[in-house]
Structure formats: structure tokens, C-alpha cells
């Protein structure tokens, strides 16, 4: 049982999206309740994601999708069912949790998103109070003026 995200002031989530599911299986994921006294086994279902925030303890359950005794003798290469899930970490990075996020992801690739914040207090890199900033101009200088370069026919 483990938690991917912890101590971020409730501003981070581990979101698990099932991409390929296997029907008729036992539960595939254990999720621990917040009181840490209850563990619930859940199935991966199409169009259902599981979001686990700070201290969202979970684990993959053992799953056996293949029973060799059910192979048809005449079938040369039976289809073996698999499941595929995609996990994404989402965070609202600010001065209250940037140090913890750097710590959490230090064991993996360094968190490149944390390096874009160089000044405190932190704010979104691509928005200003007037809403005219862009990723290209993070200080809010806005888009360059557009000029018509050709005329349309008709």
C-alpha cells in the first residue's frame, strides 16, 4: 500500500484512467479509506477515473486474467486479456507546496514544472490580472499586433 502524493496542502492529485479494461474480473485496485481502517477493492471501468489526493493510499491487486485450462485445443494463439491504465499527477504548484513537490519527485525525473516558478509569491506563468498574458510572453505583454497580408477574393 502506498501514496504517490502527500503533504501538498490538498493541491495535488494522482489520477488513474483505465484505457483497456477486462470484464468479469475480481477488483483490480485497493483504495484505503481516509480513516486507514477500511480497504475497498474497486474495478477499473471505462470512462471512470480514480482521483487520489494527499495520502491517497492504494495498491494494485493481484489479477489473473488468463486461465490456461480454458484454451481451445484448436486455437493456435489465444487472445490473452490485458488491462492498461494511465496515471497522471496534477498539482496546483505554489509557495506552500513547491518544496514538498520537489521532494516527492526527486526520486524520479526532477520535476521540471517546479523550476518555472522563480519569484514569490508564485502565480500562474501565463495569466495576468487582465488576462492578456501568453506562454510566449509570461509578463503579460500580450499577443503581437496582427496585420492583414493579403486580401480575400469575392
DRENDO-1510 file (C-alpha; in Angstrom, 1 decimal, always signed):
<recs>
REC; n; res; u; v; w
REC; 1; UNK; +0.0; +0.0; +0.0 .
REC; 2; UNK; +1.5; +3.4; -0.9 .
REC; 3; UNK; +0.7; +7.0; -1.6 .
REC; 4; UNK; +2.2; +8.8; -4.6 .
REC; 5; UNK; +1.3; +12.3; -3.3 .
REC; 6; UNK; +1.3; +13.6; +0.2 .
REC; 7; UNK; +1.5; +16.8; +2.3 .
REC; 8; UNK; +0.8; +19.3; -0.6 .
REC; 9; UNK; -2.0; +21.1; +1.3 .
REC; 10; UNK; -4.7; +19.3; -0.7 .
REC; 11; UNK; -3.5; +20.8; -4.0 .
REC; 12; UNK; -2.2; +17.6; -5.8 .
REC; 13; UNK; -3.9; +14.6; -7.3 .
REC; 14; UNK; -2.9; +11.2; -8.7 .
REC; 15; UNK; -5.5; +10.4; -11.3 .
REC; 16; UNK; -5.7; +6.9; -12.7 .
REC; 17; UNK; -7.5; +6.5; -16.1 .
REC; 18; UNK; -8.3; +3.0; -17.3 .
REC; 19; UNK; -7.7; +2.7; -21.1 .
REC; 20; UNK; -8.3; -1.0; -21.6 .
REC; 21; UNK; -10.4; -3.0; -19.1 .
REC; 22; UNK; -11.2; -6.7; -18.7 .
REC; 23; UNK; -14.8; -7.5; -18.0 .
REC; 24; UNK; -15.8; -10.0; -15.3 .
REC; 25; UNK; -12.7; -9.8; -13.1 .
REC; 26; UNK; -12.1; -9.5; -9.4 .
REC; 27; UNK; -11.4; -6.0; -8.2 .
REC; 28; UNK; -8.1; -4.7; -9.5 .
REC; 29; UNK; -7.2; -1.8; -7.3 .
REC; 30; UNK; -7.3; -1.4; -3.5 .
REC; 31; UNK; -8.0; +2.0; -2.1 .
REC; 32; UNK; -7.7; +2.8; +1.6 .
REC; 33; UNK; -10.3; +4.9; +3.3 .
REC; 34; UNK; -9.1; +8.2; +5.0 .
REC; 35; UNK; -9.5; +6.6; +8.5 .
REC; 36; UNK; -7.0; +3.9; +7.4 .
REC; 37; UNK; -9.2; +1.2; +8.8 .
REC; 38; UNK; -11.0; +0.2; +5.6 .
REC; 39; UNK; -9.6; -1.0; +2.3 .
REC; 40; UNK; -12.0; -1.2; -0.7 .
REC; 41; UNK; -11.3; -3.2; -3.8 .
REC; 42; UNK; -12.5; -1.5; -7.0 .
REC; 43; UNK; -12.8; -2.5; -10.7 .
REC; 44; UNK; -11.3; -0.5; -13.5 .
REC; 45; UNK; -14.3; +0.7; -15.5 .
REC; 46; UNK; -14.4; +2.5; -18.9 .
REC; 47; UNK; -14.9; +6.3; -18.5 .
REC; 48; UNK; -14.3; +6.2; -14.7 .
REC; 49; UNK; -11.1; +7.7; -13.3 .
REC; 50; UNK; -9.9; +7.3; -9.7 .
REC; 51; UNK; -8.5; +10.5; -8.2 .
REC; 52; UNK; -6.4; +10.2; -5.1 .
REC; 53; UNK; -5.2; +13.3; -3.3 .
REC; 54; UNK; -2.8; +13.8; -0.4 .
REC; 55; UNK; -2.1; +10.5; +1.4 .
REC; 56; UNK; -4.4; +8.6; -1.1 .
REC; 57; UNK; -3.1; +5.1; -0.2 .
REC; 58; UNK; -3.7; +2.4; -2.9 .
REC; 59; UNK; -2.2; -0.7; -4.4 .
REC; 60; UNK; -2.7; -2.9; -7.4 .
REC; 61; UNK; -4.4; -6.2; -6.5 .
REC; 62; UNK; -3.1; -9.5; -7.9 .
REC; 63; UNK; -5.1; -10.3; -11.0 .
REC; 64; UNK; -5.2; -13.4; -13.1 .
REC; 65; UNK; -6.8; -12.7; -16.4 .
REC; 66; UNK; -5.6; -15.9; -18.1 .
REC; 67; UNK; -6.6; -19.4; -17.3 .
REC; 68; UNK; -4.6; -21.9; -19.4 .
REC; 69; UNK; -7.2; -24.6; -18.8 .
REC; 70; UNK; -9.7; -22.6; -20.9 .
REC; 71; UNK; -7.6; -22.7; -24.1 .
REC; 72; UNK; -9.3; -24.3; -27.1 .
REC; 73; UNK; -7.1; -27.1; -28.4 .
REC; 74; UNK; -7.5; -26.0; -32.0 .
REC; 75; UNK; -6.7; -22.3; -31.3 .
REC; 76; UNK; -3.0; -21.7; -32.2 .
REC; 77; UNK; -2.6; -18.3; -30.4 .
REC; 78; UNK; -5.3; -17.5; -27.9 .
REC; 79; UNK; -6.0; -13.8; -27.1 .
REC; 80; UNK; -4.9; -13.1; -23.6 .
REC; 81; UNK; -6.8; -10.2; -22.0 .
REC; 82; UNK; -4.8; -7.3; -20.5 .
REC; 83; UNK; -5.7; -4.1; -18.7 .
REC; 84; UNK; -4.0; -0.8; -19.4 .
REC; 85; UNK; -4.2; +2.2; -17.1 .
REC; 86; UNK; -2.7; +5.7; -17.4 .
REC; 87; UNK; -1.7; +7.7; -14.4 .
REC; 88; UNK; -1.3; +11.5; -14.3 .
REC; 89; UNK; -0.1; +13.7; -11.4 .
REC; 90; UNK; -1.8; +17.1; -11.3 .
REC; 91; UNK; -0.9; +19.9; -8.9 .
REC; 92; UNK; -1.6; +23.5; -8.2 .
REC; 93; UNK; +2.0; +24.5; -7.5 .
REC; 94; UNK; +2.6; +27.4; -5.2 .
REC; 95; UNK; +4.9; +28.6; -2.4 .
REC; 96; UNK; +3.0; +26.4; +0.1 .
REC; 97; UNK; +3.9; +23.1; -1.6 .
REC; 98; UNK; +6.7; +23.6; -4.1 .
REC; 99; UNK; +9.3; +22.3; -1.7 .
REC; 100; UNK; +7.3; +19.1; -1.0 .
REC; 101; UNK; +6.6; +18.5; -4.7 .
REC; 102; UNK; +10.3; +18.8; -5.4 .
REC; 103; UNK; +11.0; +16.3; -2.6 .
REC; 104; UNK; +8.3; +13.8; -3.8 .
REC; 105; UNK; +9.6; +13.8; -7.4 .
REC; 106; UNK; +13.3; +13.9; -6.6 .
REC; 107; UNK; +13.4; +10.1; -6.8 .
REC; 108; UNK; +12.1; +10.2; -10.3 .
REC; 109; UNK; +13.0; +12.7; -13.0 .
REC; 110; UNK; +13.3; +16.1; -11.5 .
REC; 111; UNK; +10.0; +18.0; -11.6 .
REC; 112; UNK; +10.5; +20.5; -14.4 .
REC; 113; UNK; +7.3; +22.3; -13.6 .
REC; 114; UNK; +8.7; +23.5; -10.3 .
REC; 115; UNK; +11.6; +25.3; -12.0 .
REC; 116; UNK; +9.3; +27.7; -13.8 .
REC; 117; UNK; +8.5; +29.5; -10.6 .
REC; 118; UNK; +11.3; +31.8; -9.6 .
REC; 119; UNK; +9.6; +34.6; -7.8 .
REC; 120; UNK; +7.4; +34.6; -4.7 .
REC; 121; UNK; +4.5; +34.9; -4.4 .
REC; 122; UNK; +4.0; +32.5; -7.2 .
REC; 123; UNK; +1.4; +33.0; -9.8 .
REC; 124; UNK; +0.3; +31.2; -12.9 .
REC; 125; UNK; +3.0; +31.6; -15.5 .
REC; 126; UNK; +0.7; +32.5; -18.4 .
REC; 127; UNK; -2.0; +34.8; -16.9 .
REC; 128; UNK; -2.1; +38.3; -15.6 .
REC; 129; UNK; -4.9; +40.0; -13.7 .
REC; 130; UNK; -6.1; +41.4; -17.1 .
REC; 131; UNK; -5.9; +38.0; -18.7 .
REC; 132; UNK; -3.7; +39.1; -21.6 .
REC; 133; UNK; -0.6; +37.1; -21.0 .
REC; 134; UNK; +0.6; +34.1; -23.1 .
REC; 135; UNK; +3.1; +31.3; -22.7 .
REC; 136; UNK; +5.3; +33.2; -25.1 .
REC; 137; UNK; +5.0; +36.5; -23.2 .
REC; 138; UNK; +4.6; +35.4; -19.5 .
REC; 139; UNK; +4.9; +39.0; -18.3 .
REC; 140; UNK; +1.6; +40.0; -19.9 .
REC; 141; UNK; +2.9; +41.8; -23.0 .
REC; 142; UNK; +0.0; +40.2; -24.9 .
REC; 143; UNK; -0.1; +39.0; -28.5 .
REC; 144; UNK; +1.7; +40.8; -31.3 .
REC; 145; UNK; -0.5; +43.0; -33.4 .
REC; 146; UNK; -1.9; +41.1; -36.4 .
REC; 147; UNK; -1.6; +42.6; -39.9 .
REC; 148; UNK; -3.5; +41.6; -43.0 .
REC; 149; UNK; -1.0; +40.4; -45.5 .
REC; 150; UNK; -3.4; +39.5; -48.4 .
REC; 151; UNK; -7.0; +40.3; -49.4 .
REC; 152; UNK; -9.6; +37.7; -49.8 .
REC; 153; UNK; -11.3; +37.3; -53.2 .
REC; 154; UNK; -15.0; +37.9; -53.7 .
</recs>
